[in-house]
Amino acid sequence: MKREIVAAVHFLSRLIRKLEKQKVEEFAKRLTATLQEKFRGHWYPDNPIKGQAYRCIRVNRPQWEDPELRWACEESRMLFCDLGLPWAHTMWVDPAEVRCRYGDENDAFMV
């Protein structure tokens, strides 16, 4: 679980270009902690699809701000809009696989 969370957080952190390095590192630390807590008890290596929706990080209508991303921002004393993330993306953090998709019509890719 830790390896997949690190990959997801690293990928998202690289998308943040408007903030200074220290802010990005603090955000990454907070996001890592919240994802580890959220995914505990919802991680099934023998059946990776189980719990997939619960482990999804989504920024799109109708939910413009993913709750875990927003919480990490608040804990880092920054606004969600400061991240400058693509407005329509979905990331699935699953055992042995992290996938991302921009928009709803595009194919997902491995992170």
N, C-alpha and C positions, 0 to 999 in steps of 0.2 A: 504494500500500500504506500509506503513512504517513497519508493522510487517513482511511482506514478504521480504522486502529488508533487514531488520535486519537479518532474518533467512539465506538468501542467502549470505550476507557478512560474517556472523559468520561462516557458513560452509566453505566458501573459505578461510577465515583467519586461520581456524584450519588446513588446508592443507599446509600452509606455515610453514616450519620447520627450514629453514636455516637462518632466519633473527631474530634479537633481537626483543623483545616484543614491544619496542617503535616504531620501523619501521613498524611492522605489524599493530599496532594501528593507526598510521598515514595513512597507506594505506587504512585501513578499513574506516576511517573517510572520506577520499577523494572519495572512491568508493561509499559509502552511498550517499554522496552529488550528485555525477554525475548520479547515478541511479534514485534518486528522481527527478532530473531535466529531465532526459530522459523520464521517464515513465509518467510524468505529461501530461495529455491530451491523454494518451494511456492506460488507466486503466478502465476496464469495468466489474465491479462486477456482473452485470446481464448477462454478456456474456463473461466469462473468456477466452475463446479460441480466441476471437477477439483481435488482436494485439499481439498474442503469439510470432510470429516470431520476431517482433520488440523488445520484452522484453527478447529475448534469449541472453544468454552469451555463446559464443562458442569459443573453442580453438581447432582447427582441420584444416586439409587441406581444402580449400586453404588459410584460414585465421588463421595463427598460433597465432596471437596476437589479442584478442578481443579489439576493440577500447576503450571501457570504462575501461577495466583492464589496458590497456597501458596508458591511460590518468591518471588514479589514480597512477600508478607507476611514471610517469613523475612528477606529482604534489608532490609526496612523495620523489623525488630525488633518485629514484632507477631504475634499469633496469627490464624489464619484466621477463627476465630469472632468476632474483633473487628470484622470487616467487616460482619457483620449482614446479609449478602446473603440474598435469598429462597432457600430450601433446594432448590427445584426450578426451575432455569432453564437454558436453553441459548441460546448466542449463536453465530451463524455470522458470521465476518468474511471476506467475499469481495470480490473486485474490484468496485468501484462499488456495494457493498451490504453493510450490516450489519443483520442481523435477530436478533430475540430472541423467545423463547417462554417463558412461565411455565407450569410443569407440562407434562405430556405430552399433555393433551387439548385445550389451547387453541391458537388460531391464532398463528402468528408475526407479528410486526409490525416495521416498519422503524424503525431507531434513527436 
